[in-house]
Amino acid sequence: MEEEKARSSESYIIAELGEAEQQALADFKLAIAAAAKAGEFSIPSAGNAGATEQGDDPPPAAAPAGIDSADSGITLWGIPLLDGSGAADVVMLKFLRAREFKVDTAVEMLKNTVSWRKRFGCDRGFLGEEIEAGIKSTGFYYGCDRGGHPVCYNIVDSGMYQELLDGQDGFEKLLRWRVKLMEDGIKLLDFDPRGVSSMVQVIDLKNFSMKKKARAALLDTIQLFSDNYPELVSKLMLVNVPWYYNALYVMISPFLTQRSKDKISVATKRKTPEALFAAISPENVPVQYGGLGKANDELFRNAKATITESCVKAGSMLIIEIQINEGDEVSWELSVLGWDVSYGAEFTPSTEGGYTVIVEKPRKISAQEFQGEGELVGNDGICNTFKTKSPGSLLLTIDNSAAKKKKLVHYRYIVRG
């Protein structure tokens, strides 16, 4: 019984919903249709204090992208809500779940969301404006989690926030970027009842502080997203969490529903890579978090290369041997959780009289070398290609002999004949 209840609470398949939930959805559809017919989703008057566009208000539009005429109902996130589609059911269930299946409050929430989107300009191309580089570096999408949900990495840099917020229209610029980032993520969702209709949000708090303006900006952003983007986050991962997290949680918890709180996971700096690997496969974890993901990953983006995970004990080393034939070209990449190891690569021919070739001279790699900030770093990490005229072995060495802790290594390679 409990298992069925849990499945029902997350499912978007009508047949898997409880009887009360199915009735609430049916009532919600009727309430939305009635509200649309009564003009309750009509365009708010110009000059609303919530508007954020510069200059004069735009001339009235017959039907912006986010709102259709009363005859055809309303559209949200590109999905007509009254066309009887499975995608429409998914969207409506998100609002119902955010309000514990209370139809009246869910309808009010939907009205407020439609109104806010008009005021903010979400559906008028307003968010396509040039974004300052400093703001843009605070968030990016890369890959999916193990369940196929897109992953958004958010870097909360209080120093940059403070500088930005002290400037003209600072909070507005920051909020525009955050909303744009969310809207970009929504475009990655299919809203199929059996598909993917939510994303993973990774919040990196390494550079967060409790400065007044940055704290206020964070709380305002959380409130806005909670009110206007219900149930679009499948998992909220707080990583590189500072020692004062408990105080931070007390501060933000009043802005979160219990369902949102249940989706939160917390990882300190030391536990962050492990937490990410538990939810996301290594090729989809960015280099700066210990994975293999890079912005300019042309070699492995479409390659079917198996990722191998190995553990290097403290005081020992790992030698990865790759057998290659005459004329072969081999490409490889690897990452070490925590780094602080020595790495080198050499080719040893199997032919008589051959000599060893130093492909990469052994060098010490610190943990800071791949700790990029902000946007996904480019062709970083350990990644190389070698071509030989004779058969032999390529040996990749990870030396952990100077460390007192074991290290986790992920690597993959491709051999082309």
C-alpha positions, -999 to +999 in steps of 0.1 A: +000+000+000+028+024+009+047+016-022+016+023-044+010+056-025+047+066-031+044+057-068+012+076-071+027+107-055+053+110-082+036+094-113+022+115-142+004+085-156-034+089-150-040+053-143-014+052-115-030+082-097-053+076-067-090+082-071-089+115-052-060+127-073-078+118-105-109+137-094-088+167-084-072+168-119-106+166-135-119+194-113-087+215-120-093+212-158-129+224-154-118+253-131-091+264-156-115+263-185-141+283-166-114+309-155-102+312-191-137+317-204-143+343-178-112+362-189-094+356-156-062+348-176-064+380-196-034+403-200-027+424-169-027+461-174+006+478-184+027+496-159+026+468-132+054+473-107+065+437-114+075+446-150+112+446-156+115+458-192+135+489-198+118+520-213+081+523-223+057+495-219+051+475-251+018+480-270-009+455-260-007+422-278-036+400-289-020+369-274+016+366-263+033+332-265+024+323-229-013+331-232-038+321-259-072+335-265-101+323-243-113+301-272-082+280-272-074+282-235-040+290-221-005+278-229+024+274-204+060+264-212+048+259-248+021+234-238-016+241-244-033+232-211-068+225-224-061+203-254-064+170-235-028+159-241-006+140-218+018+169-216-010+191-204-018+166-176+018+167-166+019+205-162-014+206-143-003+178-120+028+199-111+006+228-099-018+204-080+011+187-062+027+220-053-006+228-036-013+194-021-041+188-047-062+217-034-079+228-066-087+264-056-052+272-045-037+255-075-058+275-098-048+307-080-011+296-083-015+291-121-032+325-125-003+342-106+023+323-127+007+334-160+005+370-147+041+370-135+054+356-168+036+385-186+051+411-163+086+396-164+086+391-202+093+354-202+074+349-235+084+380-254+121+372-262+130+395-233+153+370-218+174+367-250+192+400-242+229+400-239+239+387-205+270+400-187+299+376-186+301+377-148+265+367-144+267+341-172+295+323-154+272+315-125+253+287-142+254+261-170+238+228-181+258+197-187+246+162-193+219+142-175+217+123-142+214+085-142+176+089-146+179+111-177+171+144-161+191+174-174+215+188-148+220+225-141+251+236-122+246+268-102+276+286-087+266+308-058+294+333-056+286+358-029+315+381-038+304+384-074+268+388-063+277+415-038+296+435-065+267+430-090+240+439-065+259+471-056+256+482-092+227+496-112+198+472-116+221+445-101+194+422-087+173+426-118+202+414-140+209+385-117+173+375-116+169+377-154+198+354-159+185+329-133+151+329-150+167+325-185+187+296-172+155+279-159+136+286-192+165+270-211+162+240-189+125+237-195+132+234-233+152+202-225+121+185-210+096+165-230+067+166-205+057+131-216+038+113-187+064+085-190+093+108-199+114+135-183+096+165-170+120+177-143+156+186-139+184+182-113+197+214-098+232+214-083+239+244-061+276+250-054+279+269-022+317+269-020+319+307-024+287+315-006+287+338+025+260+353+046+264+388+034+232+407+036+225+416+000+236+382-013+214+365+013+184+386+004+189+379-033+191+342-027+159+342-006+140+363-032+151+340-060+140+309-041+106+324-034+101+334-070+110+300-084+089+282-058+059+302-068+063+300-106+082+268-114+065+241-094+077+205-094+103+211-121+132+200-099+136+163-093+166+167-071+182+196-054+219+189-046+237+213-023+274+207-028+306+222-012+283+231+017+300+254+043+302+247+080+273+271+087+248+252+065+224+246+094+220+284+098+215+287+060+189+259+060+170+276+088+170+307+067+157+291+034+134+264+048+103+286+053+104+292+015+103+255+006+074+231+006+078+197+023+080+181-011+109+204-020+127+197+013+124+160+006+144+164-027+174+181-010+207+163-005+237+179+012+274+173+006+304+190+022+334+198+001+350+165+009+319+145+000+308+165-031+324+143-058+310+111-042+275+127-040+277+137-077+289+103-089+261+086-070+235+105-090+254+113-122+277+090-143+313+102-145+312+113-182+284+137-172+301+152-142+323+183-152+360+181-148+360+207-120+340+183-099+362+153-106+344+139-136+352+135-173+328+162-186+343+190-207+329+218-229+350+209-259+349+171-257+350+162-294+369+130-290+345+112-266+312+130-272+297+103-295+322+075-288+312+042-273+340+041-248+334+022-215+343+041-184+363+021-159+365+029-122+395+019-101+407+026-066+443+035-059+452+027-023+473+051-002+510+045-007+505+026-040+501+033-077+478+023-106+492+014-140+467+013-168+479-008-198+464-003-232+475-028-259+478-012-294+488-026-328+510-012-355+495+020-369+469+023-342+459+057-327+447+057-291+429+085-273+424+085-235+411+106-207+410+102-169+401+120-137+412+113-101+389+121-072+408+146-051+438+145-074+471+153-055+488+124-074+516+121-099+507+112-135+526+101-165+523+081-198+548+061-218+547+037-248+567+005-246+570-013-280+568-051-282+592-054-311+628-064-305+652-034-303+624-009-298+627+019-272+604+034-247+587+067-257+578+092-230+544+104-241+537+125-210+565+133-186+555+124-150+542+154-131+524+162-098+488+172-103+472+191-074+436+192-065+434+229-074+445+224-110+410+214-123+389+234-098+375+258-124+350+284-113+317+291-131+311+279-166+321+244-177+358+245-184+371+237-219+394+209-229+409+204-194+416+174-174+439+145-185+431+139-222+456+130-249+461+111-282+491+090-293+498+072-326+524+045-330+542+028-360+548-003-340+528-026-317+532-023-280+516-011-247+507+024-236+511+027-199+493+054-179+506+057-144+488+073-114+511+074-085+495+078-051+525+066-030+529+100-012+492+101-001+476+088+031+442+083+015+429+062-013+419+078-046+392+070-070+401+070-107+377+071-137+392+066-172+382+056-207+400+052-240+394+045-277+418+026-301+414+034-338+430+011-363 
